[in-house]
Amino acid sequence: MARIRYFLERGVFNSSSRSLDAIQLFLNACELGNQSSEDYYAVDAAYIWGLLNSGETYGMEFESARLCRKAS
């Protein structure tokens, strides 16, 4: 759980100035939340990721994007 929260907090910190970095951090948190059955954090990360992402994947692999959408 600590790594998930780390990715979430780093994503929030970077969201205003470095949104592409923040998107990857939220995606990491979402994937890790899904893998470890931490649904609350996975959904939280997926929600914020979706707000920043606006439907584009910015070159991230399809499977990661699918997992994040699945969580929300």
Steps between C-alpha positions, in 0.01 A plus 500: 500500500788740568618487138147573375472804726847610391393498133177683584676771699772548238229519233312770688823693552583484126148543364511875447850547363591162347174338398657230280710382792195513725298287257763227514511515881121466527509214252767327712285547812195362320681192375657431838163548670341250262779248550484521879117519527515849650182607320462835674840618381460348154173686447645822640797478263277406204274798565783754513678329210183535293471870581858567393503262207193633315466177302850495353768257612807714417686193376429276799433138420138399441490237773589749773231739385247215492582400857460853622163542328387167644557630851273801462 
